[in-house]
Amino acid sequence: MVTILEDYIGYPYVWGAYKIVVLPPSFPVGGMENPLLTFASPSIIVGDKSNVAVAIHEIAHSWTGNLVTNRNWNNFWVNEGFTRFLERKGAEVFSGKEYVLLDEVASYPEFTAAIRQFGNTTFSSLEPHFDGRSPDDAFSTIPYEKGYFLLKYIASLVGEDHFQGILRNWISSNAFGTVTTSDFKSHLRREMWQRLGSVSYTHLRAHETGRNLVCRLLLEKKKKIHSQ
């Protein structure tokens, strides 16, 4: 999987030999990325390999999270949305496009529950404002799933090949640095102008609350599944 992601990203894995360290059952999350290794819960070790996506996700953090890191908690999606995108690119190779399609739809109920919980507040956007509150108060699947669908939507607009190039340049130009949503917007503007002669993406607003960025795409996915 490291090689698969290296090939897609176009940037080498720089952290030496990758290892997964399985911790005791008291470890409170599925996985936690670190340079060189991942801390993992024993709950992901199952006979049917159904939790392999957790390992892929943590490996993907070697680039988006450990190599290019969100500058602060207001920009958490820059870690997790990009990593979810790479995770599903890796899973597509490992398990096929149908698996990724089902994973998108299966993740939707938890995502929409978080949207309903936070309502019309910045915690349902990709740019939460904490105003003295703990970032833990805003933790949910929103930066993962909404970030992923934002990137997938951009890819659908500019084309997969163009977006892969945009992502590659994003990682190579920001390696060993910290980034924000504004940095990505500026990068996207430059890349789209160079590649397409256009910067017509003003309708992609990271501060937008609720579900409107992803509803149409998910409805199309559900229709496709039901038609098969």
N, C-alpha and C positions, 0 to 999 in steps of 0.2 A: 504493500500500500504506500509506503514511503516513496518508492520509485514511481508509482502511478501518479501521485500528487506532484512529485518533482517534474514529471513530464508535462503535466497540465499547467503548472504554475511557471515553469521555465526558470526556476531558481533552486539551487541545490539545498538539500537538508544539511544544516551547518552545525548540528548539535552532537555529532559523534554517533555512537551506536544507540539506537532507540530501544528503550526498555519499558515494560509495564510492570509496576510493583503492585501486587494485590495485597491490600491492607486488611486488617480485621473487620468483622461485620459491623463494628461500631462506626466505621468511616461513613460520614453522613451524606455523601453524594456519589453519583455513579462513577465520575472520573474527574481528576483535576490535573490540568496540564502543567508541566514544568519543562524547562530545557533539559534534555538528556533522557527524561523519563516521565511516565504518567503514573499518578497514584490512582488506583482503581478499587472499586467495591467488589467483593467476591460475588455479589449478586449478578454481575454481568457475565460470569463464567457459567454458561449453560450448554447443554449437549447439542442443541440444534443451531448454535451460532446466531441466534436471533438477536443478540445484543451486540453484534460485531460493529454496528453503527456507532456505538459509544467509543470503541477503540479508534475507529476512523476519525470521529470528531476530534478526539484528543490528539491524534497524529496531525490533523490539519492545523491545530493550534500552533504547531511548530513554525508555521509561517504567519498566520493571522492570530496574533495573541502574544507569541514569544518573540518573533522577529519584527513584526509591525504591531504596535501595542496602542490601545486606546489611551489617550492622555489623561482622562479622568472618567468618573462614573457616569457623567452626562453623555459620554460617547461609548457606552458599553456595547452597543450594537455593532460598532466597528470591529470589535473582537468577535462577537458571537454570530452576528448575521453573516459576515464573511466566512466564518468557520462552518456554519451550517451549509452555506453554499458549496464549499469545498468538500464537506462531508458527503453531500448528496452526489457530487460529481464522482467521488471515489466509489460510493455505493452503487452508482450506475454501472461502473466497470465491474464491480464485485458481484452484484446481484441482479443487474439489469434495469432497464428504464421502468418496467412495470412495478418493481419494488419501490423505486423512488416515487412514482405516482401514488401508490398506496400509502407510503409514508407521509407524503404531503397531506393527503386527505385524513389519515388517522391522527395527525397532529393538530388538525383544525379545531376539534372541540375544546381542547385545553387552551388553545390560543384565544378562541372567542370567549371562553369563560373569563380569562384574564382581562380582555377588553371590557366585558360587562362589569367586572369587579372595579376597574379603575375609571370607567365611564369617560366623560369628556374632560379628562385631566391630562397633564403632560405625561403622566405615568403610562398612558396608553399610546404614547408617541415614541419615536426613536430618539427624541431629545428631551428626556425628563428633567425637570427642575426640582431640586430637593428642598430648597428654602429651609435649610437647617435639619431636615429629616435624614434618617439613615438611608443610604442606597439600598439596604436590605428591604426596606418598605416597598420598593418599586420592583423587586426581583420577580420575574415571571418568564414565560416563553416569548413574550412580545419582542424583545431585541433579537431573539433567535429567529422566530418565524416571520415576523414582519420585515426584519432586515433581509432575510433570505428572499422573500417574495419581492421586495424592492429591487434587489440585485437581479433576480430572474426577470422581472418586468423590464428593467433597463436592457438586459441581454436580448429580450424579445423585440425591443425597439431598434437596437443597433445591429443585431445579428450576433450569433454565438461566436464567430471567429473574431469579430471586432471586440466583443466584450472580453474574450480571453486575452487579447492583447492589452486592453485597458487594465485588466486585473494584473497581468504580468508586470506592466510598467508601474502600477500602484505599489506592488510589493518591492520591486527592485529599487525604486526611487525613495522608498521610505524604510528600507531595511535598517534594523537596529535603532529605530526612532519611534516617537510617539505621534499619534495623529488624532484629528477630530473630524466630525462630520463636515465642517467647513473645508477642511483640507481635501476631503474626498470630492466635494462639490467642485472645488477649483480644479482638481485633477480631471474630473469628468468633463468639465467645460473645455479644458485644453485638448483632451484626447478626442472628444467628439468634433471639435473644430478641425483638428488635424486630419481625422479619418473621414469625416462626413461633410465637413464644411457647414456644420450646424451646431447650434447650442440650444435647440428647442426642447428643453427638458424642464422648463420652469414649473410644470405641473407636478413634478416629483418633489414633494415637500416632506422632509424628514420630521418636521415638527407636527405634522398632521396627526390628529388623534383618531381613535376608532379603527374601523376595519376597511375603510373605503379603498385603500391601496391594493388590497388582496382579494376582495370579495369576488370581483369579476373573474379573476384567474382561477380561483377555487371552484366557482360554479362551472366553469368550462371543464375543469378536471373531473368533477363529479359526473357531468353529462357524458364525458368520454368513457368513464368506468361503467356507467349504466348501459351504455350502448354496446359494450363488448360482451 
